[in-house]
Amino acid sequence: MTAPDTHIPESGITTATTVRPVMLLTLDVPLDARAQRFALEAALGAGCPLMLCDAVPVGPNSAAAVLRMRGRPDADRSLRAAAGEARSLGVEVDELIFHSPRPVSAATALCAERGVGLLVFGPSRAAAGRWRYRAWSRRVRRDTPCLVWLPDD
């Protein structure tokens, strides 16, 4: 979304402002309530779209991968609730679900492709498990080409 050019007559300076979207990312687990709230407030405050993304990890050629292609119902409910709340407040929402053997890499590539300005990493730590969450958050911080926000503990 690009705002119209602004011309300041006394200085002769012309500026253009580009508003980049906020991405709220989970990895096939329900959203952390703090991350959801922060992403919504950031999108509202900046007047930018909110991208709700669920990157579903799948393994190649496994029966479990076929079953997981649908995603987890609790993660889906969590994303739908977040989308409904954002839309009720007037925020433009894009919902994306994608499947990948490397979900964090796919999400960081999507950030670069879509010009995301802020990635809010939002999977619930309790649902993800301590070790998986730690590995995912380390990769997100290392590989994401934009600002990253993670909930504190």
Secondary structure, DSSP 8 states (H G I E B T S, - for coil): -B---EEETTTTEEE--B---EEEEESSS-B-HHHHHHHHHHHHHHT--EEEEEEEE--TT-HHHHHHTT--HHHHHHHHHHHHHHHHTT--EEEEEEEESSHHHHHHHHHHHHT-SEEEE-B-HHHH-HHHHHHHHHHHHHH-SSEEE----
